[in-house]
Amino acid sequence: MAFMITEDCISCGACEPECPVDAISEGDEIYEIDPSVCVECVGYFDEQQCAAVCPVDACVPDPDHPRKG
């Protein structure tokens, strides 16, 4: 499934440059992950980079967007 950023986000921006497919962007109040672009870092890294660098654990699996294929 794609990842999402929860309201716990502190808008630090640490996640954005770590995304290998540029699925993360700055929203109005918090950063956001485009679920149609997110690949969970599959094929790039062994773990989700956004979750690995997030200081407040705001990057979590998005149950509404299961991974395709």
N, C-alpha and C positions, 0 to 999 in steps of 0.2 A: 504494500500500500504506500501511497505517497506520504510524505511527512507534512506536518502543519506546525505553525507557531502559535502557541497559546497566548492568552492575555497576560501571562506572567512575563512576557518579553519586556526587557528594559531598554530596547532600541539602541543597544550598544553597537550593532553593526558587525559583530565578529563573524556571524554566519555567512553574510552575503558573499565575500570574496572566496569562501571555501567551497561553494557549490560548483561542481564541475560542469553543470549544464545551465547555469545562470537562471535557476528557477526562483531565486530569492530576490525580493525587491523591497524597498522601503515603502511602507504603507502610510496612511495618514497618522496613525498613532503607534503602530508596531510594524515590525517586518512581516512579510507575507511570503508564502511559498505557493507558486502556481502548481496545482496538483496535476495539470495536464502536461507539465514539463518535468516535474520531479521524477527521478529514476531511482531514488533511495541510494544513490552512489553505486548501484550495481554496475559492474564492469569498470569502475574507476577506483574504488576503495573497498576495504573489508568492513568498514563501518560508516554510518552516516556522518559525514563531516560536520553538518550543522549541529547535530546533537553533541558531537564530540567537543566542539568549541564553545557551546552555549554556557555561560556562567550561571544561568538560573534554571537550566533544564526545561526551557520553553519549547524545544523542538521535539515533537512526539509523533508517533504514527497517526495518520488520519484515517479513522475507521470508515469514513464516508467515501474514500477514494482508494479502492484496492488496486494493487499493482497489476498492470496489464502484461500478460505473457509471462 
